[in-house]
Amino acid sequence: MTSPTQLSLNKLKKEGFETIQVVEVWIPFSRTRRDLFHAWDILGVKDGETYAIQTTTKANINARIKKIEDNEHLANLRKANWNLIVHGWHKVGRFWECKEVNLS
């Protein structure tokens, strides 16, 4: 299975993003993952704008939205005019589709 992160990276490349970085990190000591500002998996820049993307399955999209809405950094990122996007991936037949929610 292709991971949601890989699906989102492919989507961003197709949309013309040239600057993309996975910012979720694996912490071996605690065997956990940490997102940028505890919310974002991917950071991208396109046409002078910054995009923070949380990527997940469509089944988990509401939990991720709630997590972001409760995040202490959300107001500052909005003030900085970041585009705050959640990608929720699900398979339809043989193809992956993305439900995109903008929380900017």
N, CA and C atoms as a LAMMPS dump frame, in Angstrom:
ITEM: TIMESTEP
0
ITEM: NUMBER OF ATOMS
312
ITEM: BOX BOUNDS ff ff ff
-5.0000000000000000e+02 5.0000000000000000e+02
-5.0000000000000000e+02 5.0000000000000000e+02
-5.0000000000000000e+02 5.0000000000000000e+02
ITEM: ATOMS id mol type element x y z
1 1 1 N 0.838 -1.191 0
2 1 2 C 0 0 0
3 1 3 C 0.879 1.249 0
4 2 1 N 0.462 2.232 -0.731
5 2 2 C 1.154 3.515 -0.754
6 2 3 C 0.726 4.313 0.468
7 3 1 N 1.675 4.944 1.145
8 3 2 C 1.355 5.707 2.358
9 3 3 C 0.648 7.018 2.005
10 4 1 N -0.172 7.543 2.925
11 4 2 C -0.78 8.853 2.679
12 4 3 C 0.261 9.941 2.422
13 5 1 N 1.395 9.873 3.111
14 5 2 C 2.446 10.877 2.882
15 5 3 C 2.942 10.824 1.449
16 6 1 N 3.198 9.628 0.935
17 6 2 C 3.675 9.497 -0.44
18 6 3 C 2.616 9.97 -1.44
19 7 1 N 1.363 9.648 -1.169
20 7 2 C 0.273 10.108 -2.041
21 7 3 C 0.216 11.635 -2.068
22 8 1 N 0.358 12.258 -0.902
23 8 2 C 0.333 13.726 -0.845
24 8 3 C 1.54 14.341 -1.537
25 9 1 N 2.717 13.747 -1.366
26 9 2 C 3.904 14.25 -2.074
27 9 3 C 3.701 14.207 -3.581
28 10 1 N 3.157 13.114 -4.074
29 10 2 C 2.889 12.992 -5.512
30 10 3 C 1.874 14.031 -5.974
31 11 1 N 0.84 14.252 -5.186
32 11 2 C -0.195 15.247 -5.515
33 11 3 C 0.419 16.647 -5.6
34 12 1 N 1.238 17 -4.619
35 12 2 C 1.852 18.324 -4.608
36 12 3 C 2.778 18.521 -5.808
37 13 1 N 3.544 17.502 -6.162
38 13 2 C 4.422 17.602 -7.337
39 13 3 C 3.601 17.827 -8.604
40 14 1 N 2.486 17.12 -8.735
41 14 2 C 1.611 17.292 -9.899
42 14 3 C 0.994 18.687 -9.939
43 15 1 N 0.809 19.29 -8.77
44 15 2 C 0.226 20.632 -8.681
45 15 3 C 1.269 21.733 -8.867
46 16 1 N 2.517 21.361 -9.132
47 16 2 C 3.542 22.339 -9.447
48 16 3 C 4.409 22.799 -8.293
49 17 1 N 4.306 22.154 -7.14
50 17 2 C 5.194 22.492 -6.028
51 17 3 C 6.6 22.014 -6.371
52 18 1 N 7.565 22.898 -6.233
53 18 2 C 8.955 22.516 -6.468
54 18 3 C 9.712 22.38 -5.153
55 19 1 N 9.248 23.076 -4.118
56 19 2 C 9.88 23.01 -2.809
57 19 3 C 8.929 22.281 -1.867
58 20 1 N 9.285 21.049 -1.529
59 20 2 C 8.462 20.202 -0.673
60 20 3 C 9.387 19.468 0.291
61 21 1 N 8.971 19.379 1.557
62 21 2 C 9.782 18.658 2.542
63 21 3 C 8.872 17.94 3.532
64 22 1 N 9.154 16.672 3.772
65 22 2 C 8.479 15.95 4.842
66 22 3 C 9.064 16.461 6.157
67 23 1 N 8.2 16.936 7.053
68 23 2 C 8.669 17.512 8.311
69 23 3 C 8.24 16.684 9.524
70 24 1 N 7.588 15.585 9.284
71 24 2 C 7.294 14.635 10.348
72 24 3 C 8.558 13.814 10.572
73 25 1 N 8.944 13.637 11.823
74 25 2 C 10.174 12.909 12.109
75 25 3 C 9.898 11.718 13.027
76 26 1 N 10.711 10.676 12.859
77 26 2 C 10.665 9.484 13.693
78 26 3 C 11.658 9.679 14.829
79 27 1 N 11.215 9.428 16.059
80 27 2 C 12.08 9.551 17.228
81 27 3 C 12.329 8.136 17.748
82 28 1 N 13.501 7.572 17.443
83 28 2 C 13.771 6.175 17.81
84 28 3 C 13.669 5.886 19.306
85 29 1 N 14.155 6.815 20.126
86 29 2 C 14.174 6.589 21.57
87 29 3 C 12.778 6.3 22.127
88 30 1 N 11.802 7.09 21.701
89 30 2 C 10.441 6.925 22.216
90 30 3 C 9.546 6.122 21.271
91 31 1 N 10.116 5.767 20.11
92 31 2 C 9.361 5.034 19.084
93 31 3 C 8.058 5.745 18.73
94 32 1 N 8.17 7.048 18.515
95 32 2 C 7.014 7.861 18.147
96 32 3 C 7.369 8.755 16.97
97 33 1 N 6.341 9.308 16.37
98 33 2 C 6.523 10.292 15.298
99 33 3 C 6.126 11.655 15.847
100 34 1 N 6.805 12.694 15.371
101 34 2 C 6.46 14.053 15.772
102 34 3 C 6.275 14.895 14.53
103 35 1 N 5.127 15.544 14.452
104 35 2 C 4.808 16.437 13.346
105 35 3 C 5.347 17.837 13.645
106 36 1 N 5.556 18.616 12.597
107 36 2 C 5.943 20.013 12.758
108 36 3 C 4.838 20.737 13.525
109 37 1 N 5.191 21.412 14.6
110 37 2 C 4.231 22.104 15.461
111 37 3 C 3.117 21.17 15.933
112 38 1 N 3.409 19.89 16.022
113 38 2 C 2.473 18.863 16.487
114 38 3 C 1.239 18.733 15.594
115 39 1 N 1.363 19.098 14.302
116 39 2 C 0.188 19.036 13.436
117 39 3 C 0.488 18.745 11.97
118 40 1 N 1.688 19.021 11.489
119 40 2 C 1.918 19.021 10.04
120 40 3 C 2.964 18.001 9.628
121 41 1 N 2.654 17.281 8.542
122 41 2 C 3.536 16.24 8.017
123 41 3 C 4.443 16.736 6.888
124 42 1 N 3.928 17.667 6.094
125 42 2 C 4.64 18.125 4.896
126 42 3 C 4.581 19.647 4.848
127 43 1 N 5.686 20.257 4.452
128 43 2 C 5.739 21.695 4.228
129 43 3 C 6.079 21.909 2.761
130 44 1 N 5.358 22.81 2.127
131 44 2 C 5.615 23.1 0.722
132 44 3 C 5.541 24.596 0.464
133 45 1 N 6.26 25.033 -0.563
134 45 2 C 6.216 26.432 -0.975
135 45 3 C 5.921 26.47 -2.468
136 46 1 N 4.955 27.308 -2.825
137 46 2 C 4.582 27.461 -4.229
138 46 3 C 4.138 28.901 -4.443
139 47 1 N 4.7 29.535 -5.451
140 47 2 C 4.338 30.914 -5.804
141 47 3 C 4.425 31.858 -4.608
142 48 1 N 5.447 31.685 -3.77
143 48 2 C 5.668 32.572 -2.639
144 48 3 C 4.766 32.326 -1.447
145 49 1 N 3.995 31.257 -1.477
146 49 2 C 3.103 30.935 -0.365
147 49 3 C 3.552 29.651 0.315
148 50 1 N 3.357 29.593 1.636
149 50 2 C 3.728 28.421 2.43
150 50 3 C 2.497 27.571 2.693
151 51 1 N 2.653 26.266 2.487
152 51 2 C 1.584 25.296 2.706
153 51 3 C 2.046 24.278 3.741
154 52 1 N 1.217 24.055 4.753
155 52 2 C 1.439 23.001 5.726
156 52 3 C 0.35 21.963 5.495
157 53 1 N 0.752 20.702 5.32
158 53 2 C -0.191 19.642 4.989
159 53 3 C -0.145 18.549 6.045
160 54 1 N -1.302 18.205 6.564
161 54 2 C -1.476 17.02 7.405
162 54 3 C -2.085 15.97 6.48
163 55 1 N -1.479 14.812 6.418
164 55 2 C -1.967 13.779 5.524
165 55 3 C -2.371 12.547 6.326
166 56 1 N -3.508 11.962 5.946
167 56 2 C -4.073 10.847 6.685
168 56 3 C -5.021 10.078 5.763
169 57 1 N -5.705 9.113 6.334
170 57 2 C -6.749 8.422 5.583
171 57 3 C -8.048 9.212 5.732
172 58 1 N -8.957 9.012 4.806
173 58 2 C -10.234 9.712 4.879
174 58 3 C -10.974 9.349 6.169
175 59 1 N -10.82 8.118 6.621
176 59 2 C -11.487 7.674 7.848
177 59 3 C -11.009 8.448 9.074
178 60 1 N -9.782 8.948 9.042
179 60 2 C -9.213 9.672 10.19
180 60 3 C -9.212 11.19 10.026
181 61 1 N -9.804 11.686 8.962
182 61 2 C -9.697 13.116 8.66
183 61 3 C -10.326 13.985 9.749
184 62 1 N -11.474 13.584 10.292
185 62 2 C -12.123 14.407 11.326
186 62 3 C -11.294 14.474 12.603
187 63 1 N -10.643 13.385 12.966
188 63 2 C -9.767 13.391 14.147
189 63 3 C -8.587 14.329 13.932
190 64 1 N -8.028 14.355 12.736
191 64 2 C -6.895 15.248 12.448
192 64 3 C -7.337 16.71 12.458
193 65 1 N -8.527 16.984 11.912
194 65 2 C -9.047 18.355 11.929
195 65 3 C -9.229 18.82 13.368
196 66 1 N -9.784 17.988 14.206
197 66 2 C -9.977 18.325 15.627
198 66 3 C -8.622 18.593 16.292
199 67 1 N -7.644 17.734 16.003
200 67 2 C -6.298 17.902 16.568
201 67 3 C -5.713 19.256 16.173
202 68 1 N -5.901 19.642 14.923
203 68 2 C -5.367 20.918 14.433
204 68 3 C -6.123 22.084 15.046
205 69 1 N -7.452 21.979 15.128
206 69 2 C -8.24 23.066 15.708
207 69 3 C -7.894 23.298 17.177
208 70 1 N -7.432 22.265 17.864
209 70 2 C -7.026 22.388 19.268
210 70 3 C -5.554 22.774 19.433
211 71 1 N -4.828 22.917 18.331
212 71 2 C -3.396 23.148 18.369
213 71 3 C -3.073 24.579 18.801
214 72 1 N -2.133 24.714 19.728
215 72 2 C -1.756 26.022 20.257
216 72 3 C -1.099 26.93 19.216
217 73 1 N -0.604 26.379 18.122
218 73 2 C 0.1 27.172 17.11
219 73 3 C -0.8 27.628 15.958
220 74 1 N -2.038 27.165 15.937
221 74 2 C -2.928 27.44 14.803
222 74 3 C -3.112 28.939 14.548
223 75 1 N -3.381 29.707 15.567
224 75 2 C -3.622 31.147 15.388
225 75 3 C -2.401 31.849 14.784
226 76 1 N -1.2 31.496 15.252
227 76 2 C 0.013 32.132 14.719
228 76 3 C 0.255 31.76 13.264
229 77 1 N -0.017 30.515 12.899
230 77 2 C 0.163 30.106 11.506
231 77 3 C -0.846 30.803 10.601
232 78 1 N -2.052 30.983 11.094
233 78 2 C -3.053 31.729 10.324
234 78 3 C -2.624 33.191 10.164
235 79 1 N -2.1 33.81 11.231
236 79 2 C -1.612 35.196 11.151
237 79 3 C -0.48 35.318 10.134
238 80 1 N 0.323 34.273 10.018
239 80 2 C 1.439 34.267 9.072
240 80 3 C 0.971 33.942 7.652
241 81 1 N -0.328 33.783 7.487
242 81 2 C -0.942 33.512 6.18
243 81 3 C -0.49 32.191 5.551
244 82 1 N -0.203 31.201 6.4
245 82 2 C 0.097 29.88 5.879
246 82 3 C -1.188 29.25 5.367
247 83 1 N -1.084 28.463 4.322
248 83 2 C -2.185 27.639 3.829
249 83 3 C -2.146 26.338 4.619
250 84 1 N -3.192 26.051 5.367
251 84 2 C -3.237 24.908 6.273
252 84 3 C -4.221 23.885 5.711
253 85 1 N -3.685 22.778 5.235
254 85 2 C -4.463 21.823 4.448
255 85 3 C -4.406 20.438 5.082
256 86 1 N -5.545 19.738 5.068
257 86 2 C -5.596 18.339 5.469
258 86 3 C -5.949 17.515 4.239
259 87 1 N -5.153 16.495 3.963
260 87 2 C -5.436 15.535 2.895
261 87 3 C -5.956 14.252 3.534
262 88 1 N -7.126 13.825 3.12
263 88 2 C -7.691 12.551 3.567
264 88 3 C -7.812 11.613 2.382
265 89 1 N -7.041 10.539 2.374
266 89 2 C -6.946 9.636 1.226
267 89 3 C -7.832 8.407 1.386
268 90 1 N -8.477 8.035 0.274
269 90 2 C -9.261 6.795 0.221
270 90 3 C -9.202 6.241 -1.196
271 91 1 N -9.386 4.958 -1.297
272 91 2 C -9.296 4.293 -2.596
273 91 3 C -10.694 4.098 -3.171
274 92 1 N -10.832 4.484 -4.43
275 92 2 C -12.07 4.282 -5.16
276 92 3 C -11.719 3.389 -6.348
277 93 1 N -12.161 2.143 -6.276
278 93 2 C -11.745 1.189 -7.307
279 93 3 C -10.251 0.968 -7.208
280 94 1 N -9.559 1.238 -8.31
281 94 2 C -8.099 1.077 -8.333
282 94 3 C -7.353 2.377 -8.081
283 95 1 N -8.082 3.469 -7.894
284 95 2 C -7.45 4.788 -7.827
285 95 3 C -7.609 5.428 -6.457
286 96 1 N -6.575 6.176 -6.059
287 96 2 C -6.616 6.923 -4.809
288 96 3 C -7.228 8.291 -5.061
289 97 1 N -8.112 8.718 -4.163
290 97 2 C -8.704 10.051 -4.23
291 97 3 C -8.436 10.771 -2.924
292 98 1 N -8.342 12.094 -3.033
293 98 2 C -8.006 12.918 -1.874
294 98 3 C -9.163 13.862 -1.559
295 99 1 N -9.618 13.796 -0.322
296 99 2 C -10.534 14.825 0.187
297 99 3 C -9.651 15.872 0.826
298 100 1 N -9.76 17.099 0.349
299 100 2 C -8.899 18.166 0.846
300 100 3 C -9.72 19.158 1.654
301 101 1 N -9.248 19.462 2.854
302 101 2 C -9.922 20.432 3.722
303 101 3 C -8.947 21.556 4.042
304 102 1 N -9.376 22.782 3.785
305 102 2 C -8.537 23.963 4.042
306 102 3 C -8.922 24.535 5.393
307 103 1 N -7.961 24.615 6.313
308 103 2 C -8.193 25.143 7.648
309 103 3 C -7.529 26.504 7.854
310 104 1 N -7.127 27.144 6.766
311 104 2 C -6.425 28.438 6.847
312 104 3 C -7.293 29.513 7.471
